[in-house]
């Protein structure tokens, strides 16, 4: 059975919004972000409260930019990295619209958009608001080490993005069309290092990209950009090698959100990661480049590492997943 979904009515992304931290705002894409938060606490008492506030702010912005009201939102679809997706569900209680909580780790932006496009394409609702977020300090102390410990980061590690991104999907006449999508499979190559997200997720991205090309009959040359989500520089190289082994070459038009968001220096190691990484990059820079017709057709392939604190403690390997979203202006 084919995993490819072709959208008959081509639902549109009609609005996007992004909020990010000071570190992210000083990187390559700072000029494209709606709001840069100077204080990691965002005026709150904890990093967790700050993450939630970033998400709430992003949701409000995307509605305002579309010229919508809360009553116009058919559903809010979102998730995050914190236990039981508390940033998303607690943010949802501040709004009047329905909520669908989803989780595929750093691939959550893609999963939200895929579900939102399905609901809009089928005419089940007027619009779907898709959003996710992450925060360096909340993710670091949940998945790795206490912040106070000051643990030395290994060379293969990435920097969890402090940021939130959202978009609105509807059957409007104007906007970026979501033309097709492919639901990812869980792929596990046995990576157990919780710091090496790129190596853990690259096999899932390669699997989904290969299957998309095989099933759709399209090739990498059909796209201006093949954008993966938070593999980082190391994971990006692994992905290109894995895809080549399947008979496709994405060297000329592939880039990873984790490579784009920071000025890659020693402090950033392999680049960005976290659910907010692909959400911020796509909903700021990439969206604006598509609206300006600098990119006309892209594949958006957010990736997720499906680990938890419990699975890491039990010595489990890290499964990965990647959903494919085809977009065209």
C-alpha positions in Angstrom: 0.0 0.0 0.0 1.3 3.4 -1.0 2.1 5.9 1.8 1.8 8.8 -0.6 -1.1 11.2 -0.1 -2.0 13.5 -3.0 -4.2 16.4 -1.9 -7.0 16.9 -4.4 -7.8 20.5 -3.3 -4.2 21.6 -2.5 -4.7 23.3 0.9 -2.7 26.5 1.4 -0.4 27.8 4.1 -1.8 31.3 4.4 0.1 32.6 7.4 3.2 31.8 9.5 4.7 33.2 12.7 7.9 32.6 14.6 9.5 33.5 17.9 13.1 32.6 18.9 15.8 33.2 21.5 18.6 35.6 21.4 21.1 33.0 20.2 18.9 31.9 17.3 18.1 35.5 16.5 21.8 36.4 16.1 22.2 33.5 13.6 21.6 33.4 9.8 17.9 33.8 9.9 17.3 36.4 12.6 16.1 39.0 10.1 13.2 36.7 9.1 11.8 35.9 12.5 8.8 37.8 13.9 10.1 38.2 17.5 13.5 37.6 19.1 13.3 37.1 22.9 16.3 38.7 24.6 15.7 36.9 28.0 15.7 33.0 28.0 13.1 33.2 30.8 10.9 35.5 28.7 9.9 37.3 31.9 8.7 34.0 33.5 9.8 32.1 36.6 11.2 29.0 34.8 12.4 27.9 31.4 9.3 25.6 31.0 7.0 28.6 31.5 9.1 30.5 29.0 8.7 27.8 26.4 5.0 27.8 26.8 4.8 31.6 26.6 6.8 31.5 23.3 4.3 29.1 21.9 1.3 31.1 23.0 2.8 34.3 21.5 3.5 32.5 18.2 -0.1 31.2 18.0 -1.5 34.7 18.6 0.8 36.1 15.9 -0.1 33.6 13.2 -3.8 34.3 13.8 -3.4 38.0 13.7 -1.2 37.9 10.6 -3.9 35.9 8.8 -6.5 38.5 9.7 -8.4 35.7 11.6 -10.1 35.6 15.0 -10.0 32.6 17.4 -13.5 31.6 16.2 -12.0 31.1 12.7 -9.7 28.3 13.9 -11.0 24.8 13.3 -8.3 23.0 15.3 -4.9 23.6 16.8 -2.6 20.7 16.1 0.7 20.6 18.0 3.2 19.0 20.3 6.6 19.5 21.8 9.5 17.7 23.6 8.4 18.1 27.2 6.8 15.2 29.2 3.3 14.6 27.9 3.6 17.6 25.5 2.8 20.0 28.4 3.9 23.2 26.5 1.4 22.6 23.8 -1.5 21.3 25.9 -1.1 24.0 28.6 -0.8 26.6 25.9 -4.1 25.3 24.3 -6.0 26.0 27.5 -5.5 29.7 26.9 -7.5 29.5 23.6 -11.1 28.7 22.7 -10.4 26.4 19.7 -10.2 22.6 19.8 -6.8 20.9 20.3 -5.2 17.8 18.8 -2.0 16.9 20.6 0.6 15.1 18.5 4.2 13.9 19.1 7.0 12.8 16.8 9.7 14.7 18.6 11.5 17.1 16.3 9.3 16.0 13.4 6.2 17.3 15.1 5.9 20.4 12.8 5.7 18.0 9.8 3.2 15.7 11.4 1.0 18.7 12.4 1.0 20.0 8.9 0.3 16.6 7.4 -2.8 16.2 9.6 -3.9 19.8 9.2 -3.7 19.4 5.4 -5.7 16.2 5.5 -8.5 17.9 7.5 -8.6 21.0 5.4 -8.4 19.1 2.1 -11.3 16.9 3.1 -13.4 20.0 3.9 -13.8 19.0 7.6 -12.8 22.4 8.9 -12.1 25.9 7.8 -8.5 26.1 9.0 -5.9 24.2 10.9 -3.3 25.9 13.1 -0.1 23.9 13.3 2.5 24.8 15.9 5.4 23.5 17.9 8.3 24.7 20.1 11.4 23.7 22.0 13.8 25.4 24.5 17.5 24.6 25.0 17.3 24.6 28.7 14.1 22.5 29.1 15.3 19.9 26.6 18.8 19.7 28.0 17.9 19.0 31.6 15.1 16.6 30.5 17.1 14.5 28.1 20.7 14.8 29.0 22.3 16.5 32.0 21.3 19.0 34.8 22.2 22.5 33.5 24.1 23.3 36.7 26.4 20.4 36.1 28.1 22.2 33.2 28.8 19.0 31.4 31.2 19.2 28.4 29.3 18.7 25.2 30.7 16.0 22.7 31.7 17.0 19.2 28.7 15.2 17.6 26.1 17.0 19.6 23.7 19.7 18.5 22.2 22.7 20.2 18.5 22.5 20.9 16.8 25.6 19.4 14.9 27.9 21.7 12.0 28.9 19.5 8.5 28.3 18.3 6.9 28.2 14.9 3.3 28.1 13.6 1.4 28.2 10.4 -2.3 28.3 9.3 -3.6 25.9 6.7 -6.9 26.4 4.8 -8.6 26.1 1.4 -7.8 29.7 0.5 -7.1 31.0 -3.0 -3.7 32.4 -2.1 -0.7 31.0 -0.3 1.7 28.1 -0.5 0.1 24.9 -1.7 0.6 21.6 0.1 0.4 19.2 -2.9 1.3 15.8 -1.5 2.7 14.1 1.6 4.2 10.9 2.7 3.8 9.4 6.2 7.1 8.3 7.7 8.0 4.9 9.1 9.9 4.3 12.3 13.5 3.4 11.4 16.2 2.3 13.9 19.8 1.8 13.0 20.8 1.0 16.5 22.3 4.4 17.5 22.3 4.7 21.3 24.1 8.0 21.8 21.5 10.6 23.0 23.9 13.3 21.8 24.2 12.1 18.3 20.7 13.0 16.9 21.9 13.4 13.3 23.1 9.8 13.1 19.9 8.5 14.8 17.5 10.4 12.4 19.3 10.3 9.1 18.2 6.7 8.2 14.5 7.6 8.7 14.9 10.7 6.5 16.7 8.6 3.8 13.9 6.0 3.9 11.1 8.5 3.5 12.9 10.5 0.8 13.7 7.4 -1.2 10.1 6.1 -0.9 8.7 9.4 -1.9 10.7 9.5 -5.1 9.9 5.8 -5.9 6.2 6.1 -5.3 5.7 9.5 -6.9 7.9 9.0 -9.9 9.7 12.3 -9.2 13.4 13.0 -8.8 15.5 15.4 -6.7 15.9 17.6 -9.8 12.2 18.4 -9.6 12.8 20.5 -6.5 14.5 23.8 -5.8 15.1 22.7 -2.2 15.0 19.4 -0.2 14.8 20.6 3.4 15.3 18.2 6.2 14.8 19.1 9.9 17.6 19.1 12.4 20.0 16.5 11.3 22.8 19.0 11.7 26.0 19.1 9.6 27.0 15.5 10.5 23.6 14.0 10.0 23.2 15.9 6.7 26.4 14.2 5.4 25.1 10.8 6.5 21.8 11.4 4.8 23.3 12.3 1.5 25.4 9.1 1.6 22.4 6.9 2.5 20.2 8.5 -0.2 23.0 7.9 -2.8 22.9 4.2 -2.0 19.3 4.1 -3.0 20.0 5.5 -6.4 19.1 9.2 -5.9 21.4 12.2 -5.4 20.4 15.2 -3.4 23.8 16.8 -3.0 22.9 19.8 -5.2 19.7 20.9 -3.5 19.6 19.5 0.0 20.1 21.6 3.1 19.2 20.9 6.8 17.4 23.3 9.1 20.0 22.6 11.8 22.7 23.8 9.4 20.8 27.0 8.6 19.7 28.4 11.9 23.1 29.1 13.5 26.3 30.5 12.3 28.1 27.2 12.5 31.0 27.6 14.9 32.5 25.5 17.7 29.9 26.6 20.2 27.1 25.3 18.0 28.9 22.0 17.3 26.8 20.2 14.6 24.1 22.9 14.4 20.5 23.1 15.7 18.0 20.5 16.8 14.7 20.4 18.7 11.1 20.7 17.6 11.5 24.4 17.3 14.4 24.1 14.8 12.5 23.1 11.6 9.5 25.0 12.8 11.4 28.3 13.0 13.4 27.8 9.8 10.5 26.8 7.7 8.0 29.3 9.0 10.4 32.2 8.7 13.1 32.1 6.0 11.8 29.3 3.8 8.2 30.5 3.8 9.3 34.0 2.9 11.6 32.8 0.2 8.7 30.8 -1.3 6.3 33.7 -1.1 8.9 35.8 -3.0 9.2 32.9 -5.5 12.9 32.4 -4.9 11.9 28.8 -4.2 8.9 27.5 -6.1 8.8 23.8 -5.2 10.3 22.2 -2.1 10.2 18.9 -0.1 10.0 19.6 3.6 11.2 16.6 5.6 11.3 17.3 9.4 13.0 14.5 11.3 12.4 13.2 14.8 14.4 11.1 17.3 11.8 9.1 19.3 13.8 8.7 22.5 12.7 9.4 26.0 14.5 9.7 29.3 13.3 6.3 30.3 14.4 4.6 27.1 17.8 6.2 27.4 18.2 4.9 31.0 17.2 1.4 29.9 19.9 1.4 27.1 17.5 1.4 24.3 18.5 2.5 20.8 17.0 5.7 19.3 14.3 5.2 16.6 13.8 7.9 14.0 11.0 9.1 11.9 10.6 11.6 9.0 7.4 12.8 7.3 7.6 14.3 3.8 5.6 17.4 2.8 5.6 18.6 -0.8 5.0 22.4 -1.2 4.6 24.6 -4.3 3.9 28.2 -4.9 
